[in-house]
Amino acid sequence: MAAAARLAGLLAAPLRLHLLWLLGQRDHDVGDLAHRVGATVPAVSHHLAKLRLAGLVTARRHGRSQIYRAADPAVITLVEHLVDHATPTTSPHTAGHRSMRAAR
């Protein structure tokens, strides 16, 4: 239960949840993630470091960039379910969210 509570705590931060959702679609570098979530590179790097320490994302070097990838498909499925459950189906912003699993 303690491990599940720690995972829930990590997912409780909207920015980390958004990062995991994006990484569930494809790999990204930190600059692209920062742009997509509307945050600064240092803020995104900080959250990615927490996700890496928890084993939820991995990183590989590509030239001068770090490319981040979701490490656990089960966690990505959980994130997708959370987003789907919490997102109203009538919003025009949810069209991409709802079809994410179909696009993979």
ABEGO torsion letter per residue (X at the ends): XAAAAAAAAAAABAAAAAAAAAAAABBBBAAAAAAAAGBBAAAAAAAAAAAAAAGABBBBBBEABBBBBBABAAAAAAAAAAAAAABBAABAAAAAAAAAAAAX
